[in-house]
Amino acid sequence: MTPLMPLLVLILVGVSVFAWWTIFAKTGFPRGLAFAWIIPLVGFLVFLWFAFSDWPVLQELRRLRGEGNAEA
């Protein structure tokens, strides 16, 4: 193993957490869930929950569309 390998792993983990942080922020979920990806089994369970749950941003969109249609 090269001396740069731990640094490379740390950079990849940081980029992954940043990417998931951004995704969670855009969907309306707590951004801190991005850190769950560091723990393999927990990350997988969060992934399943994220994939099959009702996203807060979509709930808000449906609520706003429903109110907009009621006024028309």
Backbone bond lengths (Angstrom), bond angles and torsions (degrees), N, CA, C in turn:
res aa  C-N    CA-C-N  psi(-1)  N-CA   C-N-CA  omega(-1)  CA-C   N-CA-C  phi
1 M - - - 1.450 - - 1.522 108.52 -
2 T 1.302 115.46 133.07 1.453 119.70 -178.72 1.524 110.75 -79.28
3 P 1.311 117.37 156.86 1.468 120.04 179.33 1.542 112.79 -64.49
4 L 1.312 117.14 -20.11 1.459 119.78 -179.02 1.529 113.32 -85.68
5 M 1.319 117.13 -10.43 1.459 120.64 -177.22 1.533 112.54 -59.24
6 P 1.332 121.12 -47.70 1.474 119.49 178.51 1.534 112.21 -60.01
7 L 1.314 116.91 -36.32 1.459 120.26 178.03 1.525 110.64 -66.34
8 L 1.318 116.96 -41.41 1.456 121.42 178.28 1.526 110.94 -63.08
9 V 1.317 117.26 -43.09 1.463 121.31 178.45 1.527 109.88 -62.91
10 L 1.313 117.48 -43.13 1.454 121.63 179.26 1.531 111.41 -62.32
11 I 1.310 116.83 -40.61 1.464 121.06 178.04 1.528 110.49 -65.28
12 L 1.321 117.31 -43.83 1.462 120.87 179.61 1.531 111.81 -64.63
13 V 1.318 117.16 -39.99 1.465 120.61 176.83 1.522 109.92 -64.64
14 G 1.317 117.26 -42.08 1.459 120.94 178.57 1.512 112.89 -62.53
15 V 1.312 116.82 -42.93 1.472 121.05 178.16 1.528 109.87 -65.44
16 S 1.316 117.32 -40.54 1.459 121.09 179.46 1.531 111.14 -64.22
17 V 1.317 116.79 -45.60 1.469 120.25 178.98 1.526 109.77 -63.03
18 F 1.323 117.75 -42.32 1.466 120.63 178.46 1.525 111.45 -61.88
19 A 1.326 116.96 -41.89 1.464 120.42 179.62 1.525 110.96 -64.45
20 W 1.324 117.36 -46.17 1.463 119.96 179.27 1.519 111.39 -67.83
21 W 1.345 117.71 -34.28 1.463 122.35 175.95 1.533 109.07 -57.17
22 T 1.329 115.98 -45.06 1.462 121.64 -179.54 1.529 110.99 -66.69
23 I 1.319 117.37 -42.39 1.465 121.00 179.76 1.525 110.57 -63.96
24 F 1.328 117.20 -46.01 1.458 120.20 179.24 1.521 111.06 -62.89
25 A 1.314 118.27 -37.94 1.462 121.88 178.97 1.526 110.66 -64.18
26 K 1.319 117.38 -41.47 1.465 120.88 -178.36 1.523 113.00 -71.51
27 T 1.313 117.81 -25.23 1.459 120.22 -179.54 1.518 112.64 -93.91
28 G 1.323 117.65 -7.94 1.452 120.93 176.74 1.521 114.69 94.22
29 F 1.312 117.92 6.22 1.459 121.15 177.62 1.530 109.73 -86.81
30 P 1.336 117.15 161.49 1.468 119.49 176.38 1.529 110.70 -60.78
31 R 1.317 115.84 130.71 1.468 120.78 -176.09 1.528 112.84 -66.37
32 G 1.316 116.53 -25.88 1.459 120.43 -178.98 1.517 113.76 -62.91
33 L 1.329 116.89 -18.04 1.466 119.74 177.32 1.524 111.62 -62.35
34 A 1.310 116.77 -18.14 1.467 120.12 179.44 1.524 111.09 -60.78
35 F 1.318 117.31 -29.67 1.457 120.04 -179.78 1.521 112.54 -73.72
36 A 1.326 117.88 -15.08 1.465 120.79 177.73 1.522 111.10 -65.81
37 W 1.332 117.35 -21.01 1.460 121.06 -178.32 1.521 112.22 -69.55
38 I 1.313 116.82 -14.64 1.461 120.09 179.19 1.530 110.24 -72.01
39 I 1.332 116.91 -32.11 1.465 122.55 -179.29 1.532 107.34 -94.75
40 P 1.323 118.88 114.81 1.464 121.12 -169.92 1.530 115.60 -54.10
41 L 1.300 120.36 -54.34 1.463 120.89 -176.74 1.515 110.97 -68.26
42 V 1.302 117.40 -41.73 1.463 121.17 178.67 1.524 109.93 -63.44
43 G 1.313 117.05 -41.12 1.452 120.88 177.99 1.514 112.36 -60.59
44 F 1.315 116.62 -39.88 1.461 120.62 178.58 1.526 110.84 -66.71
45 L 1.327 117.18 -41.17 1.459 120.56 178.89 1.524 111.16 -66.39
46 V 1.324 117.26 -39.54 1.469 120.47 176.24 1.525 109.92 -64.66
47 F 1.320 116.75 -38.96 1.460 120.70 176.92 1.527 110.87 -58.64
48 L 1.331 117.69 -46.85 1.466 121.21 179.05 1.523 111.05 -62.96
49 W 1.330 116.39 -44.38 1.462 120.68 178.40 1.527 110.25 -61.25
50 F 1.314 116.43 -43.34 1.464 122.49 -179.80 1.529 110.61 -63.66
51 A 1.310 117.00 -40.83 1.462 121.12 -176.68 1.527 112.67 -70.28
52 F 1.318 117.42 -36.02 1.455 120.31 -172.25 1.521 114.88 -107.68
53 S 1.316 118.52 1.09 1.465 119.94 179.34 1.521 110.27 -89.96
54 D 1.310 114.79 168.18 1.465 121.65 177.52 1.526 107.39 -88.07
55 W 1.316 117.64 113.57 1.457 121.59 -174.51 1.522 110.83 -68.68
56 P 1.326 117.39 137.71 1.466 120.49 179.15 1.530 113.00 -56.84
57 V 1.306 117.70 -37.34 1.461 119.73 -179.49 1.534 110.59 -66.31
58 L 1.310 117.91 -34.56 1.462 120.89 177.27 1.525 111.50 -74.31
59 Q 1.329 117.34 -34.27 1.461 120.77 174.55 1.525 109.92 -61.46
60 E 1.313 116.17 -44.76 1.463 121.28 178.84 1.526 110.99 -63.51
61 L 1.316 116.99 -41.87 1.468 121.01 178.70 1.526 111.21 -61.75
62 R 1.331 116.93 -45.03 1.464 120.19 177.93 1.522 111.00 -63.25
63 R 1.333 116.35 -39.97 1.457 120.06 179.37 1.527 110.49 -63.58
64 L 1.312 117.42 -44.10 1.458 121.17 -179.41 1.525 111.68 -68.28
65 R 1.298 116.96 -40.10 1.467 119.45 176.94 1.501 112.24 -65.70
66 G 1.313 116.42 -37.41 1.466 120.89 177.79 1.519 111.41 -65.17
67 E 1.319 117.24 -42.03 1.461 120.60 177.72 1.523 111.14 -68.27
68 G 1.327 116.81 -37.96 1.466 120.92 179.65 1.512 111.44 -65.71
69 N 1.338 117.88 -38.14 1.463 121.43 179.41 1.517 111.61 -71.41
70 A 1.338 117.05 -31.75 1.456 120.47 -179.11 1.526 110.90 -69.20
71 E 1.341 117.70 -30.42 1.453 121.27 -178.29 1.515 112.28 -78.87
72 A 1.323 117.92 -24.82 1.475 121.34 -174.43 1.505 113.04 -77.16
